[in-house]
């Protein structure tokens, strides 16, 4: 299984790779919105985690790009928003914008791993 | 000839392999070795055989509790409890059983690294005599009790309820009050020969200076515990003076 993490923090990238590789989950990293737009078309991609504040194109622009894609393999992808500033928007707000759900930062990796494993075929 | 500094060893006691992997990724490039014990039993075996510089201890285990572990296990290094529990009763229990610090999960990586760094830089506390009261210190205490606002502050802190602590949290704008208190603790501690008191004061002050994000509820709970213990000791001492 392959997942994509769009996140510009090298620490989060490093930790996610370590934690998910152990579970035999392949982790692709997008450091900005442009890289996300390219990597979201990777065959076999199962799940996306998208930090709202990534550079070049932010999380909201990226989710619109994904949901508006003509390719069903892309527009149907589960995409979770990640943010440390959830005070302004609720999970329902993110869902209304096209996200599948919201992951609060700091990330609870125990919970995240359990959630990702549910998507494994 | 260049010699590499000796690496420092950390034992993570946590039943989650994910926490171990996360920590491993986090300390990459630092001179820290992480060992993992997935149960309290394994941890006990390891501690009998190997000396570590720091223990990170989860609060909950299927076969026992961190509190029990702290009571039963002989150790020679600081223990930092890591927990997702939001129950201050449990925090207090581990702090009272000798845990040096408490860090809440999920981790803020910057804060966690700073805390680890801080505890690894401390000298061995296993021989810490704690707040021992000899006669000279007692005399100093009497004079300070008569004059100082500081003990009143401590007494007040020790008496307030945990609910009030939450309210207090709102009354620390700009961290200034807590910072001042930490500074006072650090300054007053040598007079009382209270190593732990100075130690915590120093720790809190250092966290402010390093602008590490801190959890106020945890910090206040630690202070509260410390002051309660201090107050109990002070009252016990006063009692012995009255009966003489």
Interface residues (C-beta under 8 A of the other chain):
Chain A: X11 X14 X15 X17 X18 X19 X22 X106 X107 X108 X109 X110 X113
Chain B: X16 X17 X18 X19 X21 X22 X24 X25 X26 X28 X84 X105 X106 X107 X108 X109
